[in-house]
Amino acid sequence: MTQVTLKAGEFTVDADLIAAAFALDQQAVQARMRAGEITSRCATGVGEDEGRFQLSFHYQSRALRLIVDGSGRILSKAMEVTGHRRRAAAASAPSA
């Protein structure tokens, strides 16, 4: 199996790819996705990015971003620190 496949308009990403990015094992990825701890999004390219898709996976304060073409071929892969947890903590801090 390739790491990313597109069938009937839905992407399937190999759990090993996500596991490696977040330093987890495949079973942990599946469990955390079921629990909503790892979330995902898909954005469709427009204009000069038409025919490309951005698949984003978020876990804790990190994000794996994959740019893929319509056949599922990975064009680029990046890890980012999103700071999501820090913003949420700051937003809930009492004001002075």
N, C-alpha and C positions, 0 to 999 in steps of 0.2 A: 504494500500500500504506500502511496505517496503521502507526504506529510499533510497536505491539504487537498481535499477533493471538493468539487462542486457538483451536486446532483439535484435536479428538480428545484433549482434556485436556493438551495441550502448548502452551506459550507460545513464540512466535517474536518476537524483538525486533530491530528494524531496526538493523543494524550502524552506521549513521550516528549514531544516538542515543547509542550507547556510545562511538563514536569522538569525538564532540563533548565528551562528559563527561570523557574521559581525554586530550584533546588529541592524538589519534592520527588516522590516516586509516583508512578502512574496511578496506583490505588488512592493515594492521598489527593491527587488532582481530581479524580472522579468524586471522592467523598466531599471535598471542599466545594466543588461545583454544585453538587446536590444540596449542600447546606447553604449555598448562596455566598460563600466566602470568596470564591473566584467567580467573577462576572465577565461577560463578554459583550461586545458590540461589533456591528458590521456597518461600515459606511461605504456607499457607492460613489466612485469618482465621477466627476462631471467636467465638462470642458476638456482641457488637455489631459485630464486624468481619466477620461471615459474609458471603460473596459478594465479598470483597476478597482480594487477593493481594499479597504483598510480593516483588518481584523484586530481588535484590541481585547486583551485579557488583563483584568485588574485583580491583584491580590495584595492585600495589606497596602503598603505605600508604593507599590511598583506596578508598572504596566508593560506588557509585552505587546509590541505593535508589529504586525505583519502587513506588508503591502503585497498583494497577490494579483495575478492576472485572471482572466476568465476561465483558464484551465486549471487554476489552483497552484500554478508555479509561483514560488516565493521570489519576489523581486527585491525585497529588502526586509530586514528584521532588526528591531531596536528594542532595547530595554530602557525604561525611563523611571526615575523616581518621581512620583506624582505628588507626594506630600499630602495626600488625601486625609490620612489619619491626623496629621498635625493641624490642618485647617478645621477639621471637625472638633478637635479638642479646644482650639482657640475660640471657635464660635460658641462653645458651651461654657466658657469661662465667665465667672461673674464680672460685671462691670464695676468700676470703682466709683 
